[in-house]
Amino acid sequence: AGAQQSATVANPASGASPDLLPHFQLEPEDVYIVKNKAVSLACRATPATQIYFKCNGEWVHQGDHVTQHSTDRSTGLPVMEVRIEVTRQQVEKIFGLEEYWCQCVAWSSSGTTKSQKAFVRIAYLRKNFEQEPTAREVSIEQGIVLPCRPPEGIPPAEVEWLRNEELVDPALDANVYVTPEHSLVLRQARLADTANYTCVAKNIVARRRSSSAAIIVYVNGGWSTWTQWSGCSTSCGRGWQKRSRTCTNPTPLNGGAFCEGQNVQKTACTTLCPVDGAWSEWSKWSECGVECTHWRSRECSEPAPRNGGRDCHGPELDTRNCTSELCTHAAPGTEDVALYVGLVAVAVCLVLLLLVGVLVYCRKKGGLDADVADSSILTAGFQPVSIKPSKADNPSLLTIQPDLSTTTMTYQGSLCPRQDGPAKLQLPNGHLLSPLGAGRHTLHHSSPAAEGADFVARLSTQSYFRSLPRGTNNMAYGTFNFLGGRLMIPNTGISLLIPPDAIPRGKIYEVYLTLHKQEEVRLPLAGCQTLLSPIVSCGPPGVLLTRPAILAMGHCVEASAENWSIRLKKQSCEGTWEDVLQLGAEPCTELYYCQLEAQACYVFTEQLGRFALVGESLSMAASKRLKLVLFAPSACPSLEYNIRVYCLSDTQDVLKEVIQLEKQLGGQLIGAPRVLHFKDSYHNLRLSIHDMPSSLWKSKLLASYQEIPFYHIWSGLQPFLHCTFTLERLTTSTCELACKIWVWQVEGDGQSFTVNFNIAKDTRFSDWLVPDNEVATPALVGPSAFKIPFLIRQKIISSLDPPGTRGADWRTLAQKLNLDSHLSFFASKPSPTAMILNLWEARHFPNGNLSQLAAAVAEVGKQDGALFAVSEAEC
C-alpha cells in the first residue's frame, strides 16, 4: 500500500481566487495498531473553515473529531488542525474485506481539498518460522548456505543472524553475506566458522528466534611426505630399512576422516659384508738369474679384499741367492735375442687384431650380404627369417641384418645437437615401411595363445587370482616371448602392448589384461579426488620386463595444469594404493611414465600390476566429461513408458557395460549420446522433461525435475547413475513420442535432447551400440601385433639411436610426431627410438597411417644428408 497524492476537488464560489483553496500542512500517515492500543490520525490545513475525516468512504462523526484553530503568522490566514482516534475494533470490522483507510477533506470559501489516504493496519508477527536453518557438517573451504524464512508478519519482519549469540555483520566479514531471501551464505567454510547459528526475526510487535543450527567445519587428514629411507638394520647381510609419514598434512579436525593407508613402509635391504684379503700359494722359484738370485711371488687373491675388507699384509715378492755366490753367467747376447723375438711376436699380434677390427667395422658399416640368412630369431618356438638373394634391379630389399641380441644399455647421447663425422648407414630408395614382400622376407610364428579354460585354471592356483574377475568377458590373455605382442579387451579402448625384446630371450610368459568393475576393487578417495579412468590389471605381478610395456586406457578429464593435479596410482602387494607418478611433474622413478592425450592415456611401466588414474581439482573450473545416454523399452505393450537417462563417465568401458545391461533389460537407444562437461562447483545435476503433447502423453513425475547429487557423480565410483522419466500415453494407438529432455548442472551450462521417436519400430541409433573400430582378436602375438615390419623397425632403431649431425636422430623424429615434450624420458632408456616407435604403435593400432610415419622418418633423413630416401607414392 502506498500513499495517494493529494487530490483537489475544485468547487469554488463565484469570483473566488484559486490561491485561497485550502492546502494541507500536515496529512495523515500510515500507522500500525500494536496490540489493543488505539492510533491517532491528524491533519492540518490553511485556509480552512472546516475539516472532517472520511474513513473507508464514510464520514467520521463530528463528535469524534478534536479540532484546534490558529492563525498562520506569515500569511495571517486561519489554520485548522483535526485529530481522530482509530481503535482495533474499528479496523477488525472490515478485516478480510479490504484495508482500512482514512482521508481528510478541508473546506474554504473557494472549494475543497482532499488529503492522501492513510492506511491503518493491525501489526502482528507469527511465532513459527516458515523455514529454519539446520545443522550441518562441512569440509573446510566448502560453501555453506543456511536458509531462513521468517514468520509471517505486518509489517514484514527484519532478519538478522547470530553466531554464538553475537551479531553477524557482513560489512565486517567479506566471507559472509545475506541473500535477499534472508539466507546466510558462507563463501568458504573456515575453522572459525564452527559455531551455533540463530536466525532472528523482528518487527514493531515482537522479536522471534529460530532454533540454533550447529555448523561443524571438519578437516580430513592428509599424509605428510615420506621420510628418507632409514639405514639398513644390519651392517652385514640381509636386513630391513623403513620410512614413515604422519597424518599431519593437514591433521584431521572436528571429526574429519583419518588418512587411509600405511604410515610405515618396510623394504628388504642387503649390506655387502667386508671380505679380508688372503695370500695365494707362493709360485715356484724362478731359474737362477745372471745376478745369482732367483725369485718367487704370490697374490692377494684367495680371496681378494672387497667391500671394505683389509688388504693382505706382508711382501708379495721373495728373492734369495741361488748359488751361494758361485753362479756362472750366461753367454753374452742370448738375452738380447730373446727380447727381439718377443717384440716381433707382439707386433704381429697387434697387426692381426687391427685387421680383424677393420673387417668387423666394414661388415657392420656396409651390411651383410643378401644371401646371409638371419638365424637369431630361431628361439622360443618361432621359425627363422628367410632372406633370399636380392636382385640388382630391385633396390627395395633391405640388406642389413637386424641386431636382435642387443643387451640392455643406457643411452649416452646428448639432448643437444652435435656435429658428427661421416653420414650414417643409408637406407635404399624404396618403400621404407611397407610390409615385407612375399617370397622375400618371411617371419612365421606358432599360435601360443592358451585356451581360455586352461589359462584360467592355471591362474586359479596363484594367490593374486582371488582379486581378478571370474568371467572372461572383460579379460584378455595370451602367451608371449621376446617378439612381444598385444592384448586388447574389445569395445573398451583398453590394451597392453608388449614391445619386442621386453621379455628376456629364452623366457615365455603367460600375460593377462583385466578390466575391473568399481564395486569389485576398493579405491579410497580423499577430499576432492575423483576417479578419471577404469581400474585395470595386467600381470602376473612380479614379471621381469627389460623394456616398458604400454598400457592404454580411456579417461574422462578435461586436463589443464592450472585446474588439475593428476596422479597415476598402483596397488601394492599389500593391497594399498600408492602414487607412482604425478603427471606434469618431473618423474621420481624411471619405472613409470604416462602420456596423457585428449581421450586416452598411455602408461609406460616396467612392472605389471593394477593401475588407475586419479585426479584432484585445484579450482572450480576443473571439469569431467560425462556421456549422456537415453534408453527406452524396445516394446511397450502397456500405457506406461519409461525413459532412462544415464550419466556416465566418458570412457568406452562404462558405455559398453551400460549397453550390455540395457540389452538384458530389453532397452534400445533413443538418441545419439551427448557429452556434458561437469564442473567441480558442488552443484547437483538436474534433469527435466518438457514439450510433450498433452493430448497424447503425460508425465507421472510429481516434481518439476530430478536431481543426481554432486558427489555421486564427481567421485566416479558409481558407474550407472541414471534417472527414469515415467510417461503415460492416453491410448495404446499412440506410437510417436516427441519431447525434450534437459540435463544441466545447477548454475552451469546444460544439454537438451530433442526426442522424436517411434516406440514401435525406430532403430535409427542402433549403430551406436556396436563400435566398428575394434579388433575382434583379444590377443595378437609376434609381428602380427605391430604395424611396422620387424626388420624395418630394427633398421630405424639402429640408424636413429646414435646422435646425428644437426640433431638428425631420434630427437627430430619425436618432434615430427609431436612427442618432443618427453625427450628426457626417451633419453633415459637404452633405445630412445624404440620408445617412440612403441608409443606410435600403441596410439595407432590397428588403423595407423604408415605413410605418415614413413614421411616423418624421411624428413629426419633429409636433415642429415639424405639419410633416408622414401618413395611417398609407394607408401
GUROSE-927757 format. One record per residue (C-alpha): z, x, y. Coordinates in pm, whole numbers, plus 32768, in hexadecimal, padded with zeros to 4 digits. Example, Ala and Ser with C-alpha at 12.3 -4.5 7.8 and 13.67 -1.06 7.14 Angstrom:
2
830C84CE7E3E82CA85577F96
//
This chain:
875
8000800080007FB3807D81577FF7801582B77F067F2C835C7E877F8C84B17F017EB585D27E297D8486057E007CD687567DAB7B6887677D1F7B2C88C37D7C79D889417DA87A218AB57DF379238BC07CE678E08CC17CC97A018DB27DCC7ADF8D007D9D7C578CF77D6E7CFC8BA07E5F7E108C077F7A7D148BF47F4B7CD48A8080877D3B89C5807F7E878911817F7F038817825D802A886083038005870B82667F6A85D583107F11848D82EE8018837482F3800981F884518006816984F680068011861D7F307FAB871C80047EF387FA7F3F7E0D88707E067ED1886E7E92803187A17DC8812A86A17E8281FE86577E5D837084FE7E3B841084CE7E6C858683B77E5A868483A57E8787FD828D7E1E88ED823E7E158A6481F27D3D8B1E82657C308A3282F47ADA8A71832F7A8A890183337B4D87B983537AB7865C833A7B4084F9824F7AB083FB82977B06828C81A27ABF817580DF79D5825B820F790382C282CD7911840C8430798F83FA852F78968483858478D385F086F578EA859F86B97A1684B886377AE685D987117BCF86A5866A7BF287FA86AF7CF0890E860B7CED8A6B85DC7E178B5584F07E9D8C5E84067FC78C44847380B38D5B831D81568D82825480138DA283597F108DF982D17E2E8CE883BC7D678C0984047DF58AAD84757D22898785017DAE883F85397CD5870885E77D2085BA86027C63847486A87CAC832586037C8181D286DB7C54809E86967CA37F3386977B2E7EDF857E7AEE7FD684A57BFB7F3984F27B927DD4847E7A2D7E1783147AA07E20833A7BCB7D3582147BDB7C4681357AFD7D1D80EA7BEB7E3781937CF17F09828A7C88801682167CD9817C82797C8C82E081BE7CA0842C821B7C77859D815C7B90868C81947BC6880481317AD0891F80EB7B098A90803C7A3F8B9A7EF67AEB8B397EFC7AAE89C17F977B2188787FA27C6887B47FF67CA3864380A67DD885C1805B7E90847E80DC7E03833982197E9A82AB824C7E7D813483A57E4A80A283D47EC17F3D84FC7EC77E50853E80347DF4859380907C8C857581AB7B8D856C81687A148655822B79318567829C781F845D83A678508302834677DD82DE84A5774683E285B6772583B6872B76E483E887A0757E847D88E274F3838989F17486837D8B4E73F4825E8C1D747D81E68D81745B82048E68758480E28E53767E807C8D0275F180438BE776E981408ACA76F4811389657776824A8889779481DF872177D982B2863078A8825F84CB790B837A844279E6840682E079CD835881C77A8283E381917BE083AE811B7D47837D81F17E0A82E082D87D0383D283E17C8C83B885497CF583D4864B7BDC8479879E7BD284C4888A7AB08606893C7A55861D8A7B7984877E8A9F790287EB89B17A1987478A857B27862389FF7BF184CC8A857B8E84078ADF7CC982918B257C8782798BC47DDF835D8CDD7D6982C48D137C10814A8D397BEC81668D077A7381D88B9D7AA4812F8A6D7B38815B88F27B27802888187AEC7FE286D87BAE8050861F7A7281A886CB7A94817A87B0796282188909797A81268A21791881898B8678C3804C8C5378C780D18D6777E3821E8D47773483188E5C777D84618EAB76D6850E8E3D781784728CE577EB85518C9E76BF862D8B87774B867C8A127752858B894F782C85DE87FC78CA84F78711798685A5865E7AAC851485237B4F85A8848F7C90856283957DA4863982DF7EA786E0820F7D97874983067C89871C845A7BE686BF846C7A7486CA8599798585F985C0784B86878653770D868187D07713856C8886765785C489DA75C784A98AD775E684CE8C0C750A83DB8D29754B83CA8E027415832C8F5473D4828F8FA8728582DE9104720E81D99215720581D0935F715081F594A67207810595BE71B28144967E7073821197BC7090817E99027019818E99436EA482CE99F96E4882C59B476D9B82A29B4B6C2383EE9B0F6B7783C79C436A9E83659DA56AF182C29DDC69A082089CE168CB81E39B6768E882B39AA469E082A8998D6ADF826F99676C52829E98316D21826597976E74830396686F1B82D7956B702E83B9946F70D7838E9305714083C4935972AE826E9334734E82E7923873B6843791E5731784459079729E85128F9E7388858A8E35738E85268DEF722783D48E9D7233833A8F0870EB839D9058705C82899150700F81DA91256EC2819992526DE7824993926D8C8315945D6E7E831195926DA081ED962C6CE6820697396BDF80F998156B4E80F499246A4C80D29A8E6ABC80B49BD76A09812F9D226A9280939E5269F5819A9F32695C819CA0A369C2812AA19168B2819CA2FD68BE809DA405686580B8A4DE672D800AA61F66C17F00A62665B77F04A73464A87EA7A896650F7D40A8F264CB7CE9AA1863EA7CFAAB73647F7BB6ABEB65167B05AD2764A47B8AAE6B652C7AF0AEAD66817A86AFEB67307BD9AFF367D67C7CB00566807D12AEAA66AB7CD0AD5666127D43ABFA66847D87AA9866197DAAA94E66DC7E39A7F066C77E11A6AB678D7F04A5A868137E4EA49167587F26A41766377F5FA33866F17EE0A37E68507FD4A31369617F84A1BD69F78021A0A26ABF8101A1976B788178A2546A4481E8A3C26A5880EFA4DC6A2A8119A5E2691B81F1A70E696A8190A86C69008053A94868F57F08A8C268737E79AA20682F7F1AAB31675D7E95AC9B67467F09ADCE66887E9BAF2A661F7DCAAF2764E47DA9B09B64857EF2B13464E17E2DB1FB65E87D3CB28A64E27C15B192651D7AA7B202651679BFB1926633787DB0D965E9772AB17F661B76AFB172678075AFB05F67D77606AF7166B876CAAE7E679675BBAE8168A474B1AE1567A77588ACEF673475BAAC82689D7443AC7F68E573F9ABB867A974FBAAB1680E746BAA8C696C730BAA5868E47389A94A67F17439A88E69097300A89669E4722AA80868C97322A6E868957320A6916A0771A2A6866A10719AA59E68E0729DA4B4697A71D7A4A96ABF7097A44B6A057148A334694771D9A2AB6A8C7082A2A96B356FE7A1F06A0C70FAA0E86A0B70DAA0B36B826F5EA08F6B706F7F9F9E6A4E706E9EBE6B136F9F9EDD6C506E559E806BB56ED09D8F6AA96E989D9969336D429D77689B6CDA9C1268546CCF9C5166E06E439CA166D06F029B6D665070589B1A66DE714C9B0F65BD72899AF0668C728A9974667072A5998564F67416992164F874F297EF64C873FA972163FF72D3973564F3717497AE649A70E298E765436FFC98E3666D6E94991B66076DBE99CB670C6C529A0666B86B7E9B17675F6AF79AAF68AF698B9ABC6907690B9B816A2B68799A4C6AD269BB99836AC46AB39A0F6BBE6B9B98E56BAA6C5A99686A7C6DA19A1B6AB76DAA9B826A3A6F1A9BC76A7570219BAF696771499ADF69DE72989B8C69CA736B9A9C68FC74829B8F68B274F99BDE6A11766F9C1D6A1477529B836B1977529C476C5D77B39C0B6DC676A59BF46ECE76B99D266FAB75AE9CD670AC76029CAD721C75E49B5772C0752C9C0073E073B79C5973B673719DC7737E72359E94736871DF9EF4720370DE9FE3717E6FB49F7D70AD6F619E12706A6FF49D5D6F426F499CE96E086E199C146E5C6DDF9ACA6DAE6C769A896D4B6BA6998F6E096BB798396D696C9A97146D1D6DF697A66D546ECC96866CD36DD795D76BEC6E4C95896A8B6DF29695698C6C99965068FD6C6A95E167996C0C96FB66B36C7B980567AB6DF497E967D36EB7970C66E4702E96E266D170AD960665B7720E9595657372B994C264717376938764CE74E793E964C9756A929E6552766E92146463767B90B163E977678FDA64B878548F81639D787090E9632578A9916A648579BC906D64D37A5990AE637F7A73921F63D17AFC91D4652B7C0D90F864997CB0922A63FE7CE692C765577E18928866317D4F923A676A7C96911F66B87DB7903166FE7D529017686F7BE08FD7682D7B3C8E7D680D7B028E0F66A879A98D7766E578648E37671877D78D55682A78598E3A694078488F7F687C773F90856830775D91AE6745768E92C066A77690941A660D761D953E66E775E696B466CF758497C367CC7443970B6832751895F968D374BD948D69077525934B69AF7605921B696D75D290D06A2276818F7F6A1F75608E8A6A5E75658DAA6B9476978E566C2B760A8F826CE676FA90636C217673919A6B7376DF92F46B0375EB94186B19763595436A38755096596AB974B6976469DD75A6987F697F76D697AF69E5773C97AB68757769990867E27660997666EB76C299346586779F980B65EE7756969B65AD78229595666A784394206634785E9397679778AC9235680D7890917D695C79649045699879868F436AB07AE78EB26ACB7B468D5D6B497C4B8D676C5D7D458CA66B8C7D2F8DAA6A757D988ED96B447EB98EDE6C3A7E4D8F976D747F6F8F956E717F088F6A6FDE7FEA8FA571087FD78F3472737E738EED72E57DD28F8B71B17CBA8ECF71077BEB8F036FCB7A848F55702F79DD8F916EDD79F88F2D6D717AF18FE66C937A2490BF6BA77A88919C6A8179B792B169E97A2F938E68D47AC093FA67F27BBD949968E07BF0960E68C17A86965568607A0A97A968D878E0979F69C9784698DB6A57778C981B6B6A77EF96D96C207784958A6B957723947F6C9777C693276C87770B921D6D5177AE90D36DB2778C8FD16EC678798F926FE878AB8E8870F379178F517224786B8F6B737578D890D5739C7913918574E679F492B075287AB2920876417AFA90C475847B449133741E7C05923173527B60922C71FA7BF292DB70C97B7A93116F687C9492C36E757CB393396D0D7DB092C56C0B7E7793DD6B6F7ED593FA6A01802D936A6A587F89922F6AE57FCA92716C587EB192666D577E81939A6E2E7D9F93EE6F557CAC94FA6EE57BC394F270127BC2946E71757A60942171E879FC94CB732A7B0D95D6730D7AE9973572897B16971B710C7C5097C6708B7BB697FB6F337A5D98496EAB7A8E97606D807A2B96256E42793695C26F5078B7946F6FC7776D94157070779F92C37120766791F9716E762B909C71F7764D8FDF70AE76C590E06FB07793921C6F8A774893466EA9787794016E21784B95686DA9795C95B26CAC799C96C56BB17ABA95FD6B167A7294A96A7D7B6D93936AAB7BB0924A6B607B3C92306CCC7B4491386DED7AF191436F5F7C0D90CD70437C0090A771BD7D01908072CF7C958FE574187CE290A975537C888F9276467C3F8E1F76457ACD8E6F766A7AC88EDE74FB7A0A8DE9742179B08DAA72B578738D09723478A48BBD718377988B1670B1779A899C70E3770588E26FB876E287696F7F76E086CB6E2576D185616DB476AE84B06C64754E84B26BD47581834E6B57763C82326C01766D80FB6B287785806E6C06779D80166D74787B81426DBE77D5828F6E0E788183DF6E4E780285056F1C78B486506EDC78A787576FEF790288B56F71797489C7705F793B8B0D6FA179488C7E6FEC77DD8CE5702277AE8DB16EE376C38D686DC177D28D686CB878958C476D5777578B7A6D8577048BB76C1578598B326BA6783789F96C7F76DD89B66BF3776289D56A8F788588EE6AE477A287E86B8176B987F16A5577E28790697D783C86786A7276D685F86A7D76A8864F6BED756C86A66CAA753187646DEC74E2867A6F1074A387757025744388DE705B757D89BA706D75E98A2071CC76AA8B4B724F77D98B1A7334788F8C3773E37A048BF173B97ADB8CA874BB7C3C8D2B74A27CBF8C3775A87DC78B8274D67CFF8A3F74FC7CB5895E73D37B5F88F373597B068788739D7A0186B072F379878558735C786B846A7305779A83AA7404766282DB74427666820F72FF75AA80C5731176CA7FCD731875EF7EBE728075BF7F8B714176E88078712378518096718A794D81B271717A91818270AF7B39829F716A7C61821D72337C6E833D732F7B5483A574187B41850173807BC685DE72697C61873872917C7A887371BD7D9F8950722B7D468A9C72CB7E0A8B7B71DC7D748AD870A77C1F8B49711E7C7B8C9371C27D308D2D70987BF78D0E6FBD7CD08CD66E887C718B666E5A7B018B666DFA7AAC89F36DDA7B2E89546F197A7F880C6F5A7AA386B36FF47A2385706F5F798D84577030799F83106F6F789382196FDC784680B86F6B76F380106F6F76EF7E9F6FA975F07E556E9775787F106D6374127EF96DE474627FF56EF873DC81486E8B739B81F86FD574BB82B47079749B832671E175C383BC7297763D84F3734C776085CC72DD780886AA73E178CB87E1737D797988A574907AA6897D74D77B9588E975D67B428983772B7A128A2D769178A38A03763C78338929751C771788C0743A7683876C73F975D286F572BF74CF85E772F274BC853B71A0738F84677143739F84386FCF732C83566EB67459833A6DCF737F82D16CAB726F83DB6C95728184E46DA9726E864C6D2571E787016E5972FB88076E5A730888546CE5725F89A76D1F739F8A226DC474558A046C78738B8B136BC5736C8C5E6C8472138CF36C43725E8E616C92734A8EBA6B7472F98F8D6A4273438ED1690173A69007683D7514905E688774F891C5680073DF92C0683A73F69419679D7343955B67F47202956B68C871CA93F268B672F993C6699C725C948C6ABB713194596B9F70F395CD6BDD7058967E6AAC714797786A11707198B26A36700B985C6B9B717A98296BF171D599836B6C70BF9A266C347129997D6D7A729099ED6D4072369B576CFA71549B606E2E72399AB96F2E73969B326ECC73709C976F58737E9CA670D9721D9CAA716671739D28729E719B9C4873CE72899B72730271759AF4721B72599AAD70F5733E9997707573D0996571D0727D98FC725972489815712E739B97707177732D973D72E171E296A0727572A195AD719473A5955C72A674BB960571E17503972272D67661969C732276D2971271CA7665987E71D677C4990B71A777F298427067769F98A76FDB76E29A15703078289A126F69776D99CC6E2676B79AC56D4175679A216D90754E99676EDE73EB98F56E8F745E98556D497566978D6E0A7459970C6EFA736E96A96DDE748B96036D1E74E695306E4E737694D46E7C736A94656D0F74A693916D37742492E66E7372BC92A46E0872C5924C6C9671F8919D6C0D7118914E6D39711E929D6DEF6FE493126E9F6F8E94696E0F6E7894916F0E6F739498702C7047959D6F786F10966C6F326EB2965B70A1700F96CF71066FFF97F770166EA3984E70976F23984971FF702F9944719C6F249A2571066E519A1E72456F759AB273066F769BE372246E0E9C51721C6D849B2D71536E759B5170316E089A076F9B6CAE996E6FA86CD197FE6F526BAD970E6F316C1A95C96FD46AF495136F3B6B7095656DDC6CD694F26E1A
//
